[in-house]
Amino acid sequence: MTEHVWSYKPTAGRLAGTDLTGYKVEATDGSIGKVDKHSDEVTDAYLVVDTGMWIFGKEVLLPASTVVSIDPEEQRIYVDRTKGQIKDAPEFHREKHLEDPAYRSELGSYYGVGGTSGRF
C-alpha cells in the first residue's frame, strides 16, 4: 500500500523540472528546515530536508506524497505532517535510501499513503 507514497499528489502544484533546493519546508505546526536534495523521478519522488538546529542538524526524508502545496514565489513547501511526526520518522540514511528496498519500505510504511498508515 505504499506504492504512491513516492509520488506527488496532483493537487500539490508541482512544476516538473523546478529546482526545490533551498525551499523552506513547513509542517502543519511550523517550519522544519530547508530542502537539501530532491528527486522528481516517477514513483521515486522525495525531499531530503536539512532540519538545522531544530533536530540538531539531522536530515529527514519526506516522500513526495506528504507535500500538500508548493509556493514558488515564497519558495515554501507545505507538508501534511506535524513536526513531531517528522521527528519520529525512521532515521534518514543518505547512503541507504536509494539502494536498500527494506529501508525504503520502512519509510514508505511509516508515512503511508496520505497519512493512512495507522500511525497518524
C-alpha positions as CSV (number, residue, x, y, z in Angstrom):
1,M,0.0,0.0,0.0
2,T,3.0,2.3,-0.2
3,E,3.4,2.5,-4.0
4,H,2.0,6.0,-4.2
5,V,3.9,7.4,-1.2
6,W,6.8,8.3,-3.6
7,S,4.7,10.4,-6.0
8,Y,3.4,13.9,-5.7
9,K,-0.3,14.4,-5.3
10,P,-1.9,16.0,-8.4
11,T,-3.1,18.9,-6.2
12,A,0.5,19.7,-4.8
13,G,1.2,22.2,-7.6
14,R,4.4,20.6,-8.5
15,L,6.2,22.2,-11.5
16,A,8.3,19.5,-13.2
17,G,11.9,20.5,-13.6
18,T,11.8,23.2,-10.8
19,D,14.8,23.0,-8.5
20,L,13.4,22.9,-5.0
21,T,16.8,23.1,-3.3
22,G,16.8,25.8,-0.6
23,Y,13.0,26.0,-0.4
24,K,11.7,26.2,3.2
25,V,9.6,23.3,4.4
26,E,6.6,23.9,6.6
27,A,4.9,21.2,8.7
28,T,1.3,21.7,9.9
29,D,2.7,23.3,13.1
30,G,5.8,25.2,11.9
31,S,9.0,25.3,10.0
32,I,11.2,22.2,9.9
33,G,14.1,23.3,7.7
34,K,15.2,23.6,4.0
35,V,15.3,21.2,1.1
36,D,18.9,19.9,0.7
37,K,18.1,17.5,-2.1
38,H,15.1,16.3,-4.0
39,S,14.0,13.8,-6.7
40,D,11.3,14.1,-9.3
41,E,11.6,10.6,-10.5
42,V,8.3,8.9,-11.2
43,T,7.4,6.6,-8.3
44,D,10.6,7.8,-6.5
45,A,10.0,11.4,-5.7
46,Y,11.1,12.7,-2.3
47,L,12.6,15.7,-0.4
48,V,15.7,15.5,1.8
49,V,15.3,18.2,4.4
50,D,18.1,19.7,6.5
51,T,16.4,20.4,9.8
52,G,19.3,22.6,11.0
53,M,19.1,23.3,14.8
54,W,15.5,22.0,15.1
55,I,16.7,18.4,15.4
56,F,20.4,19.2,15.9
57,G,21.4,19.1,12.2
58,K,19.5,15.9,11.4
59,E,18.3,15.3,7.8
60,V,14.9,13.8,7.2
61,L,13.5,12.1,4.1
62,L,9.9,13.1,3.1
63,P,8.2,11.1,0.4
64,A,6.6,13.4,-2.2
65,S,3.1,12.3,-1.1
66,T,3.5,14.3,2.1
67,V,3.6,17.6,0.0
68,V,0.3,19.5,0.2
69,S,1.4,22.5,-1.8
70,I,4.4,24.3,-3.3
71,D,4.6,28.1,-3.3
72,P,7.3,29.0,-5.9
73,E,7.0,32.8,-5.2
74,E,7.7,32.3,-1.4
75,Q,9.9,29.3,-2.0
76,R,8.0,27.3,0.5
77,I,6.8,23.7,0.6
78,Y,3.9,22.7,2.8
79,V,3.6,19.1,4.1
80,D,0.7,17.3,5.8
81,R,2.7,16.1,8.9
82,T,3.4,17.7,12.2
83,K,6.9,18.4,13.4
84,G,6.6,15.5,15.9
85,Q,5.6,13.0,13.2
86,I,8.6,14.1,11.1
87,K,10.9,14.0,14.1
88,D,9.7,10.4,15.0
89,A,10.2,9.1,11.4
90,P,12.8,6.4,10.8
91,E,16.3,7.9,10.8
92,F,17.4,9.0,7.4
93,H,20.4,7.2,5.9
94,R,21.7,9.1,2.9
95,E,23.6,6.0,1.6
96,K,20.8,3.5,2.1
97,H,17.7,5.2,0.8
98,L,18.3,4.5,-2.8
99,E,19.8,1.0,-2.5
100,D,18.1,-0.8,0.3
101,P,14.5,-1.9,-0.5
102,A,13.8,-2.8,3.1
103,Y,14.7,0.7,4.3
104,R,12.6,2.2,1.5
105,S,9.7,0.0,2.5
106,E,10.1,1.0,6.2
107,L,10.0,4.7,5.3
108,G,7.0,4.1,2.9
109,S,5.1,2.3,5.6
110,Y,5.8,5.0,8.2
111,Y,4.5,7.8,6.0
112,G,1.8,5.7,4.4
113,V,-0.4,6.8,1.5
114,G,-2.0,10.1,2.5
115,G,-1.2,9.5,6.2
116,T,-3.4,6.5,6.4
117,S,-0.8,4.1,7.7
118,G,-2.3,3.9,11.1
119,R,0.4,5.9,12.8
120,F,-1.4,9.2,12.1
